Amino acid sequence: MIGKLSGRIDYKGDDHVLIDVRGVGYIVHVSDRTLASLPGPGEAVALYTDLIVREDLMQLHGFLSLTEKEWFRLLMTVQGIGAKAATAILGALGADGVSRAIALGDWNAVKAAKGLGPKTAQRVVNELKDKAPTVMAMGAGAAPVADDVTLVESDDPVTAPMARPRPASANTAQQEALSALANLGYAPGEAASAVATALGDAPDLDTSGLIRAALKLLAPKG
């Protein structure tokens, strides 16, 4: 299984990129949103990948974060959702948008993906709502790819060029808020829904601000 690729972009197509990894080219299919976030030809890139193997197909799909990759895999467990539809949903909403839509039961947001009907969108939300807290706890989206890798040049043809990952500063507010709410006794589903709503209203909240906002939403009304 190929789980991650780091190298240089050879070219960008309509729905894929060719990544040169030490002289070997990998065609990696990506969503519109991911494609727009990638640098141009010749630039360094690192993508998490998922390899789909079928009788008549071997296809790599690439993602900017582990959250995006996990949603891709979960979306394909829903009847009627294949790689193309899963990619369309992620392209329309992004990984964090999918997390919020499913946590909130917002099938209309999911329906915004190209080629997705209302019944399928409702099925996605109904079947995956219980998965949202776990995926959201993985953390928010990744930093831009250009900040995640640096190229190390070498005269050795075996090792040059190669991309070496460097740690990115992850936004952990969402993860920590979910953990805090769980420790306070809130069920994963209601905690995820409150955090998703709070982030939708104020995406830049830090951990303490996010916890306060979610607690206000969870407080008994009346």
C-alpha positions as CSV (number, residue, x, y, z in Angstrom):
1,M,0.0,0.0,0.0
2,I,1.3,3.4,-1.0
3,G,0.3,5.8,1.9
4,K,2.3,8.9,1.1
5,L,4.3,10.4,-1.8
6,S,6.8,13.2,-1.6
7,G,8.6,14.6,-4.7
8,R,8.2,17.2,-7.4
9,I,5.1,18.0,-9.6
10,D,5.8,17.1,-13.2
11,Y,2.5,18.4,-14.5
12,K,-1.1,19.1,-13.4
13,G,-4.1,17.7,-15.3
14,D,-7.8,18.4,-14.9
15,D,-8.3,15.9,-12.1
16,H,-4.8,14.5,-11.4
17,V,-1.1,15.4,-11.0
18,L,2.0,13.5,-12.0
19,I,4.5,13.4,-9.1
20,D,8.2,12.6,-9.8
21,V,9.5,10.7,-6.9
22,R,13.3,10.1,-7.5
23,G,12.8,9.4,-11.2
24,V,9.5,7.4,-10.9
25,G,6.3,9.2,-12.0
26,Y,3.1,8.6,-10.1
27,I,-0.3,9.7,-11.4
28,V,-2.4,10.8,-8.4
29,H,-6.0,11.7,-8.7
30,V,-7.2,14.7,-6.5
31,S,-10.2,16.8,-5.9
32,D,-10.7,20.2,-7.5
33,R,-10.0,21.9,-4.2
34,T,-6.8,19.9,-3.6
35,L,-5.7,20.5,-7.2
36,A,-6.1,24.3,-6.7
37,S,-4.0,24.2,-3.5
38,L,-1.0,22.5,-5.1
39,P,2.0,24.4,-6.4
40,G,3.0,24.4,-10.0
41,P,5.2,22.1,-12.1
42,G,8.7,21.7,-10.7
43,E,7.7,22.5,-7.1
44,A,7.9,20.3,-4.1
45,V,4.8,18.4,-2.9
46,A,3.7,15.8,-0.4
47,L,0.4,14.1,-0.4
48,Y,-1.2,11.3,1.6
49,T,-2.5,8.7,-0.8
50,D,-5.0,5.8,-1.0
51,L,-4.5,3.1,-3.6
52,I,-7.7,1.6,-5.1
53,V,-7.1,-1.8,-6.7
54,R,-9.8,-3.5,-8.7
55,E,-9.9,-6.1,-11.5
56,D,-9.6,-3.5,-14.2
57,L,-8.2,-0.6,-12.2
58,M,-5.2,0.6,-10.1
59,Q,-5.6,4.2,-9.1
60,L,-3.9,6.5,-6.6
61,H,-5.9,9.2,-4.9
62,G,-4.1,12.1,-3.1
63,F,-5.0,14.2,0.0
64,L,-3.6,17.2,1.8
65,S,-4.4,15.8,5.2
66,L,-5.2,12.6,7.0
67,T,-8.6,13.9,7.8
68,E,-9.4,14.3,4.1
69,K,-8.1,10.8,3.4
70,E,-10.2,9.3,6.2
71,W,-13.3,11.0,4.9
72,F,-12.6,9.6,1.4
73,R,-12.4,6.1,2.7
74,L,-15.5,6.5,4.9
75,L,-17.5,8.1,2.1
76,M,-16.9,5.1,-0.2
77,T,-18.4,2.8,2.4
78,V,-21.8,4.3,1.7
79,Q,-23.9,2.6,-1.0
80,G,-23.8,4.6,-4.2
81,I,-20.6,6.5,-3.3
82,G,-17.5,5.5,-5.3
83,A,-14.2,7.2,-5.7
84,K,-15.6,9.8,-8.1
85,A,-18.5,10.8,-5.9
86,A,-16.3,10.9,-2.7
87,T,-13.8,13.1,-4.5
88,A,-16.6,15.4,-5.7
89,I,-17.9,15.8,-2.1
90,L,-14.5,16.6,-0.8
91,G,-13.9,19.0,-3.7
92,A,-17.1,20.8,-2.9
93,L,-16.8,21.0,0.9
94,G,-13.2,20.2,1.9
95,A,-12.4,17.9,4.7
96,D,-13.5,20.3,7.5
97,G,-16.7,21.1,5.6
98,V,-17.5,17.5,5.3
99,S,-16.9,17.1,9.0
100,R,-19.3,20.0,9.8
101,A,-22.0,18.9,7.4
102,I,-22.1,15.4,8.6
103,A,-21.9,16.3,12.3
104,L,-24.8,18.7,11.8
105,G,-26.8,16.3,9.7
106,D,-26.8,18.9,6.9
107,W,-27.4,16.8,3.8
108,N,-28.2,19.9,1.7
109,A,-24.5,20.9,2.0
110,V,-23.4,17.4,0.9
111,K,-25.9,17.6,-2.0
112,A,-23.9,20.5,-3.3
113,A,-21.3,18.0,-4.7
114,K,-21.6,17.5,-8.5
115,G,-23.7,14.6,-9.5
116,L,-25.1,13.9,-6.0
117,G,-28.9,13.6,-5.5
118,P,-30.8,14.3,-2.3
119,K,-31.4,10.6,-1.4
120,T,-27.7,9.8,-1.7
121,A,-26.8,12.9,0.3
122,Q,-29.2,11.9,3.0
123,R,-27.8,8.4,3.1
124,V,-24.3,9.8,3.5
125,V,-25.3,11.9,6.5
126,N,-27.3,9.1,8.1
127,E,-24.7,6.4,7.7
128,L,-21.7,8.5,8.7
129,K,-23.0,10.8,11.4
130,D,-21.7,8.6,14.2
131,K,-18.2,8.6,12.5
132,A,-17.9,12.4,12.5
133,P,-16.6,12.8,16.1
134,T,-13.8,10.4,15.5
135,V,-12.7,12.0,12.3
136,M,-13.0,15.5,13.7
137,A,-10.8,14.5,16.6
138,M,-8.0,13.8,14.2
139,G,-7.6,17.5,14.0
140,A,-8.3,20.3,11.5
141,G,-7.0,20.6,7.9
142,A,-3.3,20.6,7.0
143,A,-1.1,23.6,6.3
144,P,-0.4,24.4,2.6
145,V,1.7,21.7,0.9
146,A,4.5,24.1,0.1
147,D,5.1,24.6,3.8
148,D,5.2,20.9,4.5
149,V,8.2,19.8,2.4
150,T,11.6,21.1,1.6
151,L,13.7,19.8,-1.3
152,V,17.2,18.5,-0.5
153,E,19.5,18.8,-3.5
154,S,22.3,16.3,-3.9
155,D,24.9,15.3,-6.5
156,D,24.0,11.6,-5.9
157,P,21.6,10.6,-8.7
158,V,20.0,8.0,-6.3
159,T,19.0,10.6,-3.7
160,A,18.4,13.7,-5.8
161,P,16.0,15.3,-5.9
162,M,14.0,14.1,-2.9
163,A,11.4,15.8,-0.7
164,R,11.9,15.7,3.0
165,P,8.8,16.4,5.1
166,R,9.1,18.9,7.9
167,P,6.6,19.2,10.8
168,A,3.6,21.5,10.2
169,S,1.9,23.4,12.9
170,A,-1.4,21.7,13.3
171,N,-4.6,23.4,14.4
172,T,-5.6,21.3,17.4
173,A,-8.4,23.5,18.7
174,Q,-11.1,21.2,17.3
175,Q,-9.5,18.1,18.7
176,E,-8.9,19.5,22.1
177,A,-12.4,21.0,22.3
178,L,-14.0,17.6,21.5
179,S,-11.8,15.9,24.1
180,A,-12.7,18.5,26.7
181,L,-16.5,18.1,26.0
182,A,-16.2,14.3,26.2
183,N,-14.5,14.7,29.6
184,L,-17.4,16.8,30.7
185,G,-19.8,14.0,29.9
186,Y,-21.2,15.1,26.6
187,A,-22.0,12.4,24.0
188,P,-19.6,12.3,21.0
189,G,-22.4,13.2,18.6
190,E,-23.7,16.3,20.5
191,A,-20.2,17.5,21.2
192,A,-19.3,17.2,17.5
193,S,-22.4,19.0,16.4
194,A,-21.8,21.9,18.9
195,V,-18.1,22.2,17.8
196,A,-19.1,22.2,14.2
197,T,-21.7,24.9,14.7
198,A,-19.2,27.0,16.7
199,L,-16.6,26.7,14.0
200,G,-19.1,27.6,11.3
201,D,-19.9,30.8,13.2
202,A,-16.2,31.7,14.0
203,P,-13.6,29.6,12.2
204,D,-10.6,31.3,13.9
205,L,-11.5,30.4,17.5
206,D,-8.7,29.1,19.7
207,T,-9.3,26.1,22.0
208,S,-10.7,27.9,25.0
209,G,-12.9,30.1,22.8
210,L,-14.2,27.1,20.9
211,I,-15.0,25.2,24.2
212,R,-16.9,28.2,25.6
213,A,-18.8,28.6,22.3
214,A,-19.7,24.9,22.2
215,L,-20.8,24.9,25.9
216,K,-23.1,27.8,25.2
217,L,-24.7,25.9,22.4
218,L,-25.0,22.8,24.6
219,A,-26.5,24.7,27.5
220,P,-30.2,23.9,28.3
221,K,-32.5,26.4,26.6
222,G,-35.2,28.2,28.5
